[in-house]
Amino acid sequence: MNESVSFSFVMPAYKAKFLHQTIDSILNQSYQNFELIIVNDASPDNLKLIVNQFTDNRIIYKENKENIGASDLVANWNECIKYANNDYIILATDDDTFEPVFLAEAVKLIERYPKTNLIRSGVKKIGEDGQTIDVEFPLKEFMTCQEFTLYWAKGQMISCVSNYIFRKKTLIEMGGFISFPHAHFSDDATALAAAKEGVVCISNICMNFRVSNINLSNQGGYRLAVQQIKATDAFMSWYLDHVEKLDTNNNYFWSIACYGGCKCIYLSLIEKLLNKIPFYKFNVAVKIIVSLKHLFKKEKIKLFISVIINKL
């Protein structure tokens, strides 16, 4: 196999619990031409102690002077990718793991589709103990931007970021990862934007997306749910604009497809909000529902009824 293709795993690190497993899975890649850049985002844990357990000279360790991710997670991602030196970038989280053939499979596709700017691996969702929660069905090996956009709208992919490999030049020209509050949908939007020339997909499950109680999306009270709902609204505006710019014959159909998928996310987040919000903040939930740009009036009325029933 041609070893001229180079990769940069860039890891914004904060949590210690699974860090050793993640690093180990990266260093055990069968394809060797890569670097691993670990950026400690002012973690309260002694991450350096964990990193120092590895002697691999492909590891580059950096430390942020302050916790950038606490105020803007995507801003920290974009700071971290500035350290990348190689052709392709993987934003590796500090708790996901990679199968040994992850890069080797990617190289095969890069050689087959040399103009590609985005490679996507199949994903397995795992729990804290590594148990399987969900597995994706294989995707087409090559999808045009239009196909990828529509397939995303159908909600048949597990959404995460570490399974994507971005051509560095493309990602930098885009201005880095697209920012939404708490990085909600930032991975999806960035992948959709980077797929302008299409996306090639590794059919094998080469990346394991960990779901645990220390994930950002599983933390926080009603305020986080509020931010996630606002981010969903902002993303839907972005997505519909993205669809309008595509060369398609039926943007209306695509918009409806997006609407159906995002509406389910809306309802899930509103349910989360209702479960977390205290009674004296009832008016907050009402104001949020009123402010949503991408729900029909009749759907808002149904949500109002749900809010009232929930609070009685």
Secondary structure as GFF3:
##gff-version 3
##sequence-region A 1 312
A	DSSP	beta_strand	7	13	.	.	.	ID=ss1
A	DSSP	alpha_helix	19	27	.	.	.	ID=ss2
A	DSSP	beta_strand	34	40	.	.	.	ID=ss3
A	DSSP	alpha_helix	47	51	.	.	.	ID=ss4
A	DSSP	beta_strand	59	63	.	.	.	ID=ss5
A	DSSP	alpha_helix	68	71	.	.	.	ID=ss6
A	DSSP	alpha_helix	73	80	.	.	.	ID=ss7
A	DSSP	three_ten_helix	81	83	.	.	.	ID=ss8
A	DSSP	beta_strand	88	91	.	.	.	ID=ss9
A	DSSP	beta_strand	97	98	.	.	.	ID=ss10
A	DSSP	alpha_helix	102	112	.	.	.	ID=ss11
A	DSSP	beta_strand	118	126	.	.	.	ID=ss12
A	DSSP	beta_strand	132	135	.	.	.	ID=ss13
A	DSSP	beta_strand	142	143	.	.	.	ID=ss14
A	DSSP	alpha_helix	145	153	.	.	.	ID=ss15
A	DSSP	beta_strand	164	167	.	.	.	ID=ss16
A	DSSP	alpha_helix	168	173	.	.	.	ID=ss17
A	DSSP	three_ten_helix	181	183	.	.	.	ID=ss18
A	DSSP	alpha_helix	186	194	.	.	.	ID=ss19
A	DSSP	three_ten_helix	195	197	.	.	.	ID=ss20
A	DSSP	beta_strand	199	210	.	.	.	ID=ss21
A	DSSP	three_ten_helix	216	218	.	.	.	ID=ss22
A	DSSP	alpha_helix	222	245	.	.	.	ID=ss23
A	DSSP	alpha_helix	251	276	.	.	.	ID=ss24
A	DSSP	three_ten_helix	279	281	.	.	.	ID=ss25
A	DSSP	alpha_helix	282	291	.	.	.	ID=ss26
A	DSSP	alpha_helix	297	311	.	.	.	ID=ss27
###
